Amino acid sequence: MDKTRLVYECPKCGAQSPKWWGFCRECGAREPLVEKTVTRAVVSSKRSPSRALVPEELSQVSVQSFDRFALPIAEFNRVLGGGIVPGSLVLIGGEPGIGKSTLLLQVSAEVAKQQGNVVYISGEETANQIKLRAHRLGIDGAHLYLLSETDIDAILNNVEALAPALLVIDSIQTTHVAEEEGIPGSVTQVRQSAMKLMAWAKSSGVPVFISGHVTKEGAIAGPRLLEHIVDVVLYLEGEQFSAYRLLRCVKNRYGSTNEVGVFEMKEKGMLEVENPSKVFLSQRQDNTIGSVVVPVIEGSRPLLVEIQALTNATAFGMPRRTANGVDFNRLLIIIAVLSRRLGLKLGAQDIMVNVTGGLKIDEPAADLGIALAIASSFRDTPVDAGLIAVGEVGLSGELRAVPQVDRRVAEAARMGFTRCLAPKAGSKSSPVPKGIEIITFSSLKDAVERGLGKSTLVIG
């Protein structure tokens, strides 16, 4: 016998409540809860002895190895942890127009060349539209099958006959399960579609790639539990008008999450960037005021990025603070430290900070570079072109240690930089690469004075 009960479900996060509270208490969304009838099958608690589960000692569990298959796209392999795992469910998220469909079509073509049949399901485009994109990307389409369908059961029935090496769903928000309520893209439909795809992938051993749109808040559209269902979650990031894209791994059951792939969007599709530091600094000019190069760690690789700052006397009563590519709250902290501990009168200045190339920096290791760029613009004094800066800034004006200084300095030395401003703590544990000098400081004031030249920084 089946039991039915009445619940109230959040249309945004999918949380259910037995009572109607008006709005969701889990995610705080200002959308009214939706009344829903849930049918639950009553299962007997008695279990036959032959099917009873017995605890198994961990040391006695046998490990079944799986063989990844790598693609010619090295950056994609890096993010996945070495290649595609059979039976895995991979979610690729990103804003509309960022390049998800282009990247998935390129990956599908490479898998079709190496492994056999690939099925590309699109609920947003027709086969003719996909063919036009494939022609632009130079893809001939051998062993690559297209299907415009949104019903999950119909998709799986058609796919099984082809015995594919890869299944691509573009996108998960367009699919639906016939026996479930709700329109495609709703919480229930997205969740059930993902569950069916996961069960099919595990039973068939065929990897499944699904794409998902990202909301304005930066989350995968649909329930957050979609990220908990899949094995791998990748985000394709980048500014809309920038050619560079970062493929960032935020979850990986088969490898490290500390990996980032760098691509460049061109007419022929998403091309790998073999030397990201060189590309991001290619347009930098020497002796530019308000420009500082900072070595950051993206995933497991060091990158050199240019941080630019501009200060200008405000024309309004309230000065503006603009952060592009850096955390806004972190910028406010650095400005406050510069004003309070170094005596720079920034209270009446509009301050704009930008990371070139459309990158986003989250780690505190860029604090010293941001502070040095602001001071350089405020005093109208350039920073030495051969200098890089790395370090976290504390509220008392001290410089705090950052991890992996040796790898950051090695990347800077490889790119021809000769000096590095770094915190005194944690900078002497590793050998210094040839051709670069590490200059350590314990306070932000001393580091900024050295970066701009002692005679140029006038306090007050």
Backbone hydrogen bonds, N-H to C=O, Kabsch-Sander energy under -0.5 kcal/mol:
donor,donor_aa,acceptor,acceptor_aa,energy
3,K,40,R,-3.1
5,R,38,V,-2.3
7,V,5,R,-0.5
7,V,36,K,-3.0
8,Y,17,S,-2.6
9,E,34,V,-2.9
10,C,15,A,-2.5
14,G,10,C,-1.4
17,S,8,Y,-2.0
21,W,19,K,-0.7
23,F,21,W,-1.0
24,C,29,A,-0.8
24,C,31,E,-0.5
28,G,24,C,-0.6
31,E,29,A,-0.8
33,L,22,G,-1.0
34,V,9,E,-3.0
36,K,7,V,-2.8
38,V,5,R,-3.0
38,V,36,K,-0.5
40,R,3,K,-3.8
40,R,38,V,-0.5
42,V,1,M,-1.5
43,V,41,A,-0.7
51,R,48,S,-1.4
52,A,49,P,-0.9
60,Q,57,E,-1.4
61,V,58,L,-1.2
64,Q,62,S,-0.5
65,S,63,V,-0.8
68,R,66,F,-0.6
69,F,84,I,-1.7
70,A,68,R,-0.5
74,A,72,P,-1.2
77,N,73,I,-2.0
78,R,74,A,-2.3
79,V,75,E,-1.6
80,L,76,F,-1.8
81,G,77,N,-0.9
81,G,78,R,-0.7
82,G,77,N,-3.3
83,G,77,N,-0.6
84,I,69,F,-2.1
88,S,85,V,-1.7
90,V,88,S,-0.6
90,V,208,V,-3.0
91,L,232,V,-3.1
92,I,210,I,-2.7
93,G,91,L,-0.6
93,G,234,L,-3.2
94,G,212,G,-1.3
95,E,236,L,-0.5
98,I,95,E,-1.8
103,L,99,G,-2.3
104,L,100,K,-2.5
105,L,101,S,-2.2
106,Q,102,T,-2.0
107,V,103,L,-2.5
108,S,104,L,-2.4
109,A,105,L,-2.0
110,E,106,Q,-2.0
111,V,107,V,-2.4
112,A,108,S,-2.3
113,K,109,A,-1.5
114,Q,110,E,-1.5
115,Q,111,V,-3.4
116,G,111,V,-0.9
118,V,143,H,-2.2
119,V,166,L,-2.2
120,Y,118,V,-0.5
120,Y,145,Y,-3.4
121,I,119,V,-0.6
121,I,168,V,-3.2
122,S,147,L,-2.3
123,G,170,D,-1.8
124,E,170,D,-0.7
130,I,126,T,-2.0
131,K,127,A,-2.2
132,L,128,N,-1.8
133,R,129,Q,-1.7
134,A,130,I,-2.6
135,H,131,K,-2.4
136,R,132,L,-1.8
137,L,133,R,-2.0
138,G,134,A,-0.6
138,G,135,H,-0.7
139,I,134,A,-2.9
140,D,138,G,-0.5
144,L,141,G,-1.7
145,Y,118,V,-3.3
145,Y,143,H,-0.6
147,L,120,Y,-1.9
149,E,147,L,-0.9
152,I,150,T,-0.5
152,I,176,H,-2.3
155,I,151,D,-2.2
156,L,152,I,-2.6
157,N,153,D,-2.0
158,N,154,A,-1.9
159,V,155,I,-2.2
160,E,156,L,-2.0
161,A,157,N,-0.7
162,L,159,V,-1.4
163,A,159,V,-0.9
165,A,117,N,-3.9
166,L,117,N,-0.8
167,L,207,P,-2.0
168,V,119,V,-2.5
169,I,209,F,-3.1
170,D,121,I,-2.4
170,D,168,V,-0.5
172,I,211,S,-2.7
174,T,171,S,-1.3
175,T,172,I,-0.9
176,H,150,T,-2.2
180,E,177,V,-1.5
185,G,175,T,-0.6
186,S,183,I,-2.2
190,V,186,S,-2.5
191,R,187,V,-2.1
192,Q,188,T,-2.6
193,S,189,Q,-2.4
194,A,190,V,-2.0
195,M,191,R,-2.1
196,K,192,Q,-2.2
197,L,193,S,-2.1
198,M,194,A,-2.3
199,A,195,M,-2.4
200,W,196,K,-2.2
201,A,197,L,-2.5
202,K,198,M,-2.3
203,S,199,A,-1.9
204,S,200,W,-2.4
205,G,201,A,-2.0
208,V,88,S,-2.9
209,F,167,L,-2.9
210,I,90,V,-3.0
211,S,169,I,-2.0
212,G,92,I,-2.2
214,V,94,G,-1.0
215,T,219,A,-3.2
218,G,215,T,-1.6
221,A,213,H,-3.4
226,L,223,P,-1.6
227,E,224,R,-1.6
229,I,225,L,-1.3
230,V,226,L,-1.6
231,D,89,L,-2.2
232,V,89,L,-1.8
233,V,251,K,-2.2
234,L,91,L,-3.2
235,Y,248,R,-3.0
236,L,93,G,-3.0
237,E,235,Y,-0.7
237,E,246,L,-3.3
242,S,239,E,-1.3
245,R,263,F,-2.9
246,L,237,E,-2.4
247,L,261,G,-3.1
248,R,235,Y,-3.2
248,R,246,L,-0.8
249,C,259,E,-1.8
250,V,233,V,-2.4
250,V,248,R,-0.5
251,K,233,V,-1.2
253,R,231,D,-1.6
255,G,252,N,-0.8
259,E,257,T,-1.1
261,G,247,L,-2.5
263,F,245,R,-3.0
264,E,271,L,-2.7
265,M,243,A,-4.0
266,K,264,E,-0.6
266,K,269,G,-2.6
269,G,266,K,-1.9
271,L,264,E,-2.7
271,L,269,G,-0.7
273,V,262,V,-2.0
274,E,272,E,-0.7
279,V,275,N,-1.7
280,F,276,P,-2.7
281,L,277,S,-1.4
282,S,279,V,-1.0
284,R,281,L,-1.3
288,T,285,Q,-0.7
290,G,381,T,-0.5
291,S,288,T,-1.2
292,V,307,I,-2.3
293,V,387,L,-0.7
294,V,305,V,-2.9
296,V,294,V,-0.7
296,V,303,L,-3.0
298,E,296,V,-0.6
298,E,301,R,-2.5
299,G,297,I,-0.7
300,S,298,E,-0.6
301,R,298,E,-1.7
303,L,296,V,-3.2
305,V,294,V,-2.4
305,V,303,L,-0.6
307,I,292,V,-3.2
307,I,305,V,-0.5
308,Q,306,E,-0.5
308,Q,354,N,-3.1
309,A,290,G,-2.3
310,L,352,M,-2.4
312,N,350,D,-1.9
314,T,348,A,-2.4
322,T,351,I,-2.5
324,N,353,V,-2.6
325,G,323,A,-0.6
327,D,361,I,-0.5
331,L,327,D,-1.9
332,L,328,F,-1.9
333,I,329,N,-1.7
334,I,330,R,-2.2
335,I,331,L,-2.4
336,A,332,L,-2.2
337,V,333,I,-2.3
338,L,334,I,-2.4
339,S,335,I,-2.1
340,R,336,A,-2.7
341,R,337,V,-2.7
342,L,337,V,-0.9
342,L,338,L,-0.6
344,L,338,L,-2.0
346,L,344,L,-1.8
349,Q,346,L,-1.6
350,D,312,N,-4.0
351,I,320,R,-2.4
352,M,310,L,-2.6
353,V,322,T,-2.6
354,N,308,Q,-2.9
355,V,324,N,-2.0
356,T,306,E,-2.0
356,T,354,N,-0.6
358,G,355,V,-0.9
359,L,356,T,-0.7
361,I,325,G,-3.8
362,D,360,K,-0.5
366,A,363,E,-1.3
367,D,364,P,-2.3
368,L,391,G,-2.2
370,I,366,A,-2.3
371,A,367,D,-2.7
372,L,368,L,-2.6
373,A,369,G,-2.1
374,I,370,I,-2.3
375,A,371,A,-2.4
376,S,372,L,-2.3
377,S,373,A,-2.1
378,F,374,I,-2.6
379,R,375,A,-2.3
380,D,377,S,-0.6
381,T,376,S,-2.3
383,V,288,T,-0.8
384,D,451,G,-0.7
387,L,384,D,-1.7
388,I,419,R,-1.7
389,A,293,V,-1.8
390,V,421,L,-2.3
391,G,365,A,-2.4
392,E,400,R,-1.7
394,G,398,E,-2.9
397,G,394,G,-1.7
399,L,442,S,-1.9
400,R,392,E,-3.2
400,R,398,E,-0.5
408,R,404,Q,-1.7
409,V,405,V,-2.8
410,A,406,D,-2.2
411,E,407,R,-1.9
412,A,408,R,-1.9
413,A,409,V,-2.6
414,R,410,A,-2.0
415,M,411,E,-1.3
416,G,413,A,-1.3
417,F,412,A,-2.4
418,T,386,G,-1.5
419,R,386,G,-2.1
420,C,437,E,-2.4
421,L,388,I,-2.8
422,A,420,C,-0.5
422,A,439,I,-2.1
424,K,441,F,-2.2
427,S,424,K,-1.1
436,I,433,P,-1.1
437,E,418,T,-2.7
439,I,420,C,-3.3
439,I,437,E,-0.6
440,T,438,I,-0.6
441,F,422,A,-1.7
444,L,397,G,-3.4
447,A,443,S,-1.6
448,V,444,L,-2.6
449,E,445,K,-2.2
450,R,446,D,-2.2
451,G,447,A,-2.4
452,L,448,V,-2.3
453,G,449,E,-1.5
456,T,453,G,-2.0
457,L,453,G,-1.0
458,V,456,T,-0.9
459,I,457,L,-0.6
460,G,343,G,-0.7
